[in-house]
Structure formats: C-alpha cells, structure tokens
Amino acid sequence: MLAAAQRLRRSSDFAAAIRGGRRANRGVLVVHLHSTGTPDPSRSPLTRTASKPARSADAEQDSAPVRAGFVVSKAVGGAVIRNRVRRRLRHLVRDRLTGLPAGTTLVVRALPAAAEASYARLGADLDAAIAAARAPRKSARRSR
C-alpha cells in the first residue's frame, strides 16, 4: 500500500501531471512523469558554504514526496478486473518510487489489454515506460 503522502487524489494533481509531464507508452501502460522543477546546481548541498545557511524552501523541495496516481477506466473491464489491475500496479509502483527524484509526480494509465497481462508483463512495461519518460529528450531539429 502507498502511504497517504505518496498518493494522488485530486483531479487537479492528475491534470497537472498529465499536461505538464512527459508521456511514454509501453505495452499495456501509459506513464506520465512530471517533475516539479529541474535540479539547480547552485542549490546543491555540496556547493553551499558553511557561512550560507540552507533556505527553508530548499528543505521543503528536497523533502517533497514522490507521488503516484492510477487511471484504470471501464474500458479495462468490470470493477473486479479494474481493482485487480490497480492493486497490481500499486504494488509495482511502490517499489519503484524510491528511484525517482523528490517532488516527482507519476500517473500510470492502464490500457484495456492490461486486464489480460501477467504481473511480470505489467512490471516490465512499467519499467520500460518510466525509463523512456526519464530519458533525455531528443532534439526536434534535423540536421540537413
């Protein structure tokens, strides 16, 4: 089970992650990964000097929890099937949250084929989708 601080509950949180995050579609899952901010090297604890006290905003951002939410629509199946898929995804995501930077929001959307997918396939697709969403973006400009 995910801790209460790690769960997305408000629709505005889901919307912010979906609109502002990076999307990756792998197999039976779609992952939306949204970071609240990019790491700033000047705010790194290694670059601070002893004469500069740490700001409270830095502490709040560093301690921001990684949060996750799940979208399993009726297209996946009936209530029993949707809840089974959600439970499997919740268990898989719980182990992977520690590998994400603080303040990250993760939304996992199950596609209809997730109802028939095995636990191992859900895990493999989740890993691939998170890796794709975290990968650096390719340049949109073509060289001619």
Buried (B, 14 or more C-beta within 10 A) or exposed (E): EBEEEBBBEEEEBBEBBBEEBBBBBBBBBBBBBBBBEEEEEEBEEEEBEEEEEEEEEBEEBEEBBBBBBBBBEEEBBEEEBBEBBBEBBBBBBBEBBEEBBBBBBBBBBBBEEBBEBEEEBBBBBBBBBBEBBBEEEEEEEEEE
